[in-house]
Every structure is written in structure tokens, then in C-alpha cells.
Amino acid sequence: MKARRQIDGDMPELVRSIANRLRVFIGNRRYAARYQTRLPVVVALEEQKTGIHRTDAGRLPPLRGHTRDISTTGVGLIVPAIRIGDRYLTGEAQTLAVTLDLPTGPIQLHGIVTRYEPLDDDEEDVGYLIGVHITGMTDTDRARFTQHIRT
């Protein structure tokens, strides 16, 4: 019975792993080119109705990590966890507030998680790879972000 619980507990990770491998096998469906870059990021949860960052709720610290890649439509983030407190970054309809530290200074974007996967032990990074689709950014930050991608 204990072995069955262990198998059932690993099932979501197994399914996610198979889906990720299938995605690689079938091909990359992304429309925007991705550029490999490592930039510091700070990730916070955003309150759905008010737009207030959730880091003030119970003084939960945001997650710090870095980018793996960026494009005009999304960012690939490496973070140490997929939760802030008891809230999952990957929750349904969960919006993230991401501060991205460009060489010219920080910008902020809002996005939703489109995928995530734990990193393998043999990779140099530790934690989770999270794909974030950009849903909002000020015009000024968008211009600076686009300029950074072009350089």
C-alpha cells in the first residue's frame, strides 16, 4: 500500500516530465525567438483584484532568481521554489509581478506561468524552470526590454 502511495504521489511529476519531453520531440512551437541570457529577477505574487503585490501579506519575501532566456513575449526563469508562503506561483489565474534587472536598470512586467518543471540534478542551476508569458508592461519598460533584446 505504501508503494502505491509513492507511485501515485510521483504521477503528476511523471506526467509533466513526459509532456516536456514530448514538447521537445515534436518541436518548439514558440513564435518569438528566445535569447539566452542570465539576468537577476525578483518574483512576487500579485493580488488579483487590487493589483497590489502579495509580498506585503504576512511580510512574505519575494523569490529571487535569474533568467534563462527572454523573448518579446515571455521569459524563462530559474527560481529556487514554486511557492511563496502557501501560495503557488503556478496557481490557476495567478499573476506574477516580475522585476527584471537589465544592465540599464530594473523594469517590471506582469505575466502568467505557462509551464514549469523541476531542474534535473545534473543541471548547473537548482530549483525550477518557469515559463512566464508577459501579459503587461508599461510602454517605457517595454521599449527598454525590446531594446535590450535587440542588443
C-alpha positions in Angstrom: 0.0 0.0 0.0 2.9 2.4 0.8 4.5 1.7 -2.5 1.2 2.6 -4.3 1.0 5.9 -2.5 4.6 6.7 -3.6 3.7 5.9 -7.2 0.5 8.0 -7.0 2.5 10.8 -5.4 5.0 10.8 -8.3 2.4 10.6 -11.0 2.0 14.4 -11.6 5.8 14.8 -11.9 5.9 11.8 -14.3 3.2 13.2 -16.5 4.8 16.7 -16.5 8.2 15.1 -17.4 6.6 13.1 -20.3 4.8 16.2 -21.6 8.0 18.3 -21.5 9.9 15.6 -23.4 7.1 15.3 -25.9 7.2 19.0 -26.5 10.9 18.8 -27.3 10.4 15.8 -29.6 7.5 17.4 -31.5 9.3 20.7 -31.8 9.3 24.1 -30.4 6.0 25.9 -31.1 7.2 29.3 -29.9 6.7 32.2 -32.3 9.1 34.7 -30.7 12.8 33.9 -30.8 14.4 33.2 -27.4 17.7 34.7 -26.4 19.8 33.0 -23.7 20.7 35.5 -21.0 21.2 35.5 -17.3 19.7 38.5 -15.6 18.7 38.8 -11.9 14.9 38.7 -11.2 12.6 39.2 -8.2 9.3 37.4 -8.4 6.2 38.3 -6.3 2.6 37.3 -6.4 0.1 40.0 -7.5 -3.3 40.4 -5.8 -6.0 39.7 -8.4 -8.5 42.4 -7.7 -6.3 45.3 -6.4 -3.0 44.8 -8.3 -1.1 45.0 -5.0 1.9 42.8 -4.7 1.3 39.9 -2.3 4.7 40.3 -0.6 3.1 42.6 1.9 0.7 39.9 3.1 2.4 38.5 6.2 5.6 40.0 5.0 6.5 37.1 2.7 9.7 37.7 0.9 9.6 37.5 -2.9 11.6 34.9 -4.7 15.0 35.8 -6.1 16.3 34.1 -9.2 17.5 34.7 -12.7 16.5 34.4 -16.3 17.5 31.5 -18.5 16.1 33.1 -21.7 14.0 36.0 -22.8 11.8 36.9 -25.8 9.4 39.7 -26.7 6.5 37.6 -25.4 7.9 35.8 -22.4 10.8 34.9 -20.0 12.2 31.7 -18.8 13.0 32.0 -15.1 15.1 29.9 -12.7 13.8 30.2 -9.2 14.5 28.1 -6.1 10.8 27.3 -5.3 7.4 27.4 -6.9 5.7 28.8 -3.8 5.8 32.0 -1.9 4.5 31.1 1.6 1.5 28.8 1.0 0.7 30.3 -2.5 1.9 28.6 -5.7 3.3 30.7 -8.5 1.6 28.2 -10.8 -1.9 28.6 -9.4 -4.7 29.0 -11.9 -5.2 32.6 -12.9 -2.2 33.6 -10.7 -0.5 36.8 -12.0 3.2 37.3 -11.2 4.9 40.6 -10.8 8.5 40.2 -12.1 11.2 42.8 -11.6 13.9 42.1 -14.2 17.3 43.8 -13.6 18.5 44.9 -17.0 22.0 46.4 -17.3 20.3 49.8 -17.8 18.2 49.4 -14.7 15.2 47.4 -13.4 11.9 47.0 -15.3 8.7 45.4 -14.1 6.5 43.1 -16.1 3.4 41.1 -15.3 2.8 37.6 -16.5 1.3 34.2 -16.1 3.0 30.9 -15.7 2.6 28.8 -18.9 4.8 25.9 -17.7 7.2 24.8 -15.1 9.5 21.9 -14.4 11.9 20.9 -11.7 15.5 21.1 -12.9 17.4 17.8 -13.0 20.2 17.2 -10.5 22.8 17.2 -13.3 22.0 20.7 -14.4 24.1 23.6 -13.1 21.1 25.5 -11.8 19.0 24.4 -8.8 15.2 24.8 -8.4 12.6 25.2 -11.1 12.4 26.4 -14.7 9.3 28.6 -15.0 8.0 29.8 -18.4 6.2 33.1 -18.0 4.0 34.7 -20.7 4.2 38.5 -20.5 0.7 40.0 -20.0 1.6 43.6 -19.1 4.4 46.1 -19.0 4.5 49.9 -19.1 5.3 51.4 -22.5 8.7 52.7 -21.2 9.6 49.3 -19.7 8.5 47.6 -23.0 10.8 49.9 -25.0 13.8 49.3 -22.7 13.1 45.5 -22.8 12.8 45.4 -26.5 16.0 47.4 -26.9 17.8 45.0 -24.6 16.7 42.1 -26.7 17.9 43.8 -29.9 21.4 44.3 -28.5 
